[in-house]
Structure formats: C-alpha cells, structure tokens
Amino acid sequence: MAMTRHTPGTALTALQVMTDAPVIPVIVLTEIAHAVPLARALVAGGIRMLEVTLRTPVALACIERIVGELPDAVVGAGTVRSAADAQAASLAGAKFAVSPGYIHSIGRACRDLELPLLPGVATGSEILLAQQDGYGALKFFPAIQSGGPAMLKAWQGPFGDVLFCPTGGVTEANAAEFLALSNVVCVGGSWLTPTDAVASGDWERITQLARAACQLPARR
C-alpha cells in the first residue's frame, strides 16, 4: 500500500494521519494557556498530527485555540467515546478523531461529519466490527496491556489487510519494537509531552523529544 503524506488544503484520511510521522502524541491539557506553546513546540520538532484528548474540561477550548493560532498543526480529538463527542470535536475545529474503542454510532457520526477516525480495537471481534463499517486503519489500545507486539504479530495472518497505531504503554524505549512490525504504521504515545515539562513550560525539551521521535524508523 502506498503511503502518502497529507498536503494542507486537501481532504485528510486516517491513514495520512498515521503516516505523517512515526509518533502521534497523546496530549492531555489542563490549562488553555499551555495549548498553543505546546503545539508550537511539537510542530517545531516535526510532529504535526496532534491528538488532544477529551479527558479534561478545557480540551475542546484547547483544540479551538490551537486551530485558530497554529495553522501548521493538524489537531485531532482523542478519547472520542460517543457521537456527541465527535460532533463537539468537529465544531471545535478538530481535523480527525481517535476513539478508545469502537461502536457503530461513532463510526457513523464521524462519516457524517467527514471526520477521519482512528477507531480503537483490542480484540479480533472489534477489528471485524470496524472493518464491517469500512475502517481498516486502526488504533490498537491499550497496546501493552492487550498483548503488545506479540498480539500484533498474531493478527498479521487473519488481518493482513489492517494497519495499526499501537497506543497505551508505548514508550520511547519500546516504540521501535512496534514500528518494526509490518502491520504497524506509527505509534501513539504520551512521552512527547511529559507532565512536568508542560507544567514548567519547558517547550524546548518537548521540541527535542519530537525531533527524536521523528528519527524512529517507520513504514512509509
């Protein structure tokens, strides 16, 4: 399968979200003031696809702020758990969605909104459900707790046409092991945005982590 990088101004696909860089940062923001400098630090390090999780009361406002002030970033919403979440994320300006699991209503909502979705799966049945609705680029979550690289290797046979972004327990230390697998395009991880670095405004550290992440081997 040919891997193509997203060109600004064109329709975005879930696969392009996955192939833009080896790592999609999983971002939890508790302060709106941190949103733009954090996003700017990641973009400076070469990471454009930013998953801002809907885990805090300010998440949607943070998405709006980044979208409005940093056009070089491609902001998505993570922890999308319902059609209402997808709608709210789209209204905030999110360009893609990531869910921790998969149900038909989330898939339908994202299609109606033309919002690319990375559905979360942890079992063969969930993969079949996502495929039934036309999704073949999936988030494997929680990756380590659900079997890690060994599970992904086992899926290469029955699900050889599916591509994954493992997330959950993926770190700088084990990312390369995941990325070496033929059915893994990228990984999702929170190590690019350490809580202490965000709290202290150490944006240069985050830029350095992003640059290091971009050097990880990834399928293109």
C-alpha positions in Angstrom: 0.0 0.0 0.0 1.4 3.4 -1.0 2.0 5.8 1.9 1.2 9.4 1.2 1.8 12.4 3.4 -1.1 14.8 3.9 -0.9 18.1 1.9 -2.5 21.1 3.5 -5.8 22.1 1.9 -6.7 18.6 0.7 -9.0 16.1 2.3 -7.3 14.2 5.2 -7.6 10.4 5.7 -6.9 8.4 8.8 -4.0 6.7 7.0 -2.4 10.0 6.3 -2.7 10.9 10.0 -0.8 7.7 10.7 1.9 8.1 8.1 2.8 11.8 8.7 5.3 10.9 11.5 6.3 7.8 13.4 4.5 9.0 16.6 1.2 10.7 17.2 1.5 12.5 20.6 -1.3 11.7 23.1 -1.9 15.1 24.7 -3.7 15.8 28.0 -4.1 19.6 28.6 -5.3 21.0 31.9 -4.5 24.7 31.1 -5.7 26.5 28.0 -2.6 28.7 28.2 -0.4 25.7 27.5 -2.2 24.6 24.3 -0.5 26.8 21.7 3.1 26.8 23.0 2.9 23.0 23.4 1.6 22.6 19.9 4.2 25.0 18.6 7.0 23.0 20.3 5.8 19.8 18.8 5.5 21.3 15.3 9.0 22.7 15.6 10.2 19.2 16.2 8.5 17.8 13.2 5.3 16.5 14.7 2.2 18.0 13.0 -0.6 15.5 13.9 -1.6 16.3 17.4 -4.1 14.2 19.4 -5.7 16.4 22.1 -7.6 14.0 24.3 -11.1 14.9 25.6 -10.1 14.0 29.1 -10.2 17.4 30.7 -12.8 20.2 30.8 -10.6 22.5 28.7 -9.8 20.1 25.9 -12.2 21.5 23.4 -11.2 25.0 24.1 -7.5 23.9 23.7 -8.3 22.4 20.3 -10.1 25.7 19.2 -7.1 27.7 20.4 -4.5 25.6 18.5 -6.6 25.5 15.3 -7.1 29.3 15.4 -3.4 30.2 16.1 -1.3 27.5 14.6 -2.2 26.6 11.0 0.8 24.3 10.6 -0.6 21.9 13.2 -3.2 19.3 12.3 -5.3 18.9 15.5 -7.4 15.9 16.3 -9.5 14.9 19.2 -8.7 11.8 21.2 -10.9 9.9 23.7 -13.9 10.3 21.5 -16.5 8.0 23.1 -19.8 9.0 21.5 -21.4 10.7 18.5 -21.8 13.8 20.7 -18.0 13.8 21.4 -17.4 13.6 17.6 -19.8 16.5 17.0 -18.2 18.7 19.6 -14.7 17.9 18.4 -15.7 18.8 14.8 -17.3 22.1 16.0 -14.1 22.9 17.8 -12.1 22.5 14.6 -10.6 19.0 15.0 -9.4 17.5 11.8 -9.5 13.9 12.9 -10.8 11.7 15.8 -9.4 8.9 17.8 -11.6 6.6 19.9 -10.5 4.2 22.7 -12.9 1.6 21.4 -15.4 1.2 18.6 -19.2 1.2 18.2 -21.3 1.8 15.1 -22.6 5.1 16.2 -19.2 6.7 16.5 -18.2 5.4 13.1 -21.4 6.8 11.5 -21.1 10.1 13.2 -17.5 10.6 12.0 -18.5 9.6 8.5 -21.4 12.1 8.5 -19.1 14.8 9.8 -16.4 13.8 7.3 -14.0 13.5 10.3 -11.3 10.9 9.7 -11.4 8.3 12.6 -8.8 6.0 14.1 -11.1 3.5 15.9 -9.6 1.8 19.0 -9.6 -2.0 19.0 -8.2 -4.7 21.3 -9.8 -7.9 20.0 -10.4 -9.7 16.8 -14.2 -9.1 17.1 -13.6 -5.3 17.4 -11.4 -5.4 14.3 -14.2 -7.2 12.4 -16.7 -4.6 13.6 -14.6 -1.7 12.5 -13.9 -3.4 9.1 -17.6 -4.0 8.6 -18.0 -0.2 8.8 -15.2 0.4 6.4 -12.4 1.2 8.8 -9.0 -0.5 8.1 -6.6 1.9 9.8 -7.0 1.2 13.5 -5.7 2.2 16.9 -4.6 -0.9 19.0 -5.4 0.1 22.5 -4.3 -0.5 25.2 -1.4 -1.9 23.3 0.9 -3.3 26.0 -1.9 -4.5 28.3 -3.6 -6.2 25.3 -0.7 -8.3 24.2 1.8 -5.8 22.7 3.9 -6.8 19.7 3.1 -10.5 20.1 -0.6 -9.8 19.6 0.1 -7.6 16.5 2.2 -10.4 15.1 -0.6 -12.9 15.7 -3.0 -10.6 13.8 -0.8 -10.4 10.7 -2.3 -13.6 9.4 -6.1 -13.2 9.8 -6.0 -9.4 9.5 -3.2 -8.9 7.0 -5.0 -6.0 5.3 -5.3 -3.9 8.5 -2.8 -1.3 9.6 -2.4 -0.3 13.3 -1.3 2.6 15.5 -0.5 0.9 18.9 -1.2 3.2 21.8 -1.2 2.6 25.6 2.1 1.7 27.3 4.1 2.6 24.3 7.3 4.5 25.3 10.5 5.9 23.8 12.1 2.6 24.9 9.8 0.2 23.2 8.4 2.2 20.2 11.0 0.8 17.8 9.9 -2.8 18.5 6.3 -1.9 17.5 7.4 0.1 14.5 9.4 -2.8 13.2 6.2 -4.8 12.6 4.8 -4.8 9.0 1.3 -4.0 10.2 2.3 -1.0 12.3 2.4 2.4 10.6 3.0 4.6 13.7 2.6 4.6 17.5 0.7 6.8 19.9 2.5 8.0 23.0 2.4 10.5 25.8 6.1 10.6 26.3 6.5 13.5 23.9 4.6 15.8 26.4 5.8 15.0 29.9 3.6 16.5 32.6 6.5 18.2 34.3 7.7 19.8 31.1 4.3 21.1 30.2 3.7 22.4 33.7 7.1 24.3 33.8 6.8 25.5 30.2 9.9 23.6 29.1 9.0 23.8 25.4 12.5 23.2 24.2 12.5 19.8 25.9 9.3 18.9 24.1 10.8 20.0 20.7 13.8 17.8 21.3 11.6 14.8 22.2 9.6 15.4 19.0 12.8 15.6 16.9 14.0 12.3 18.4 10.6 10.7 17.7 10.8 11.7 14.1 14.1 9.7 13.8 12.4 6.5 14.7 12.1 4.0 11.8 8.6 3.9 10.4 6.8 2.4 7.5 6.3 4.9 4.5 
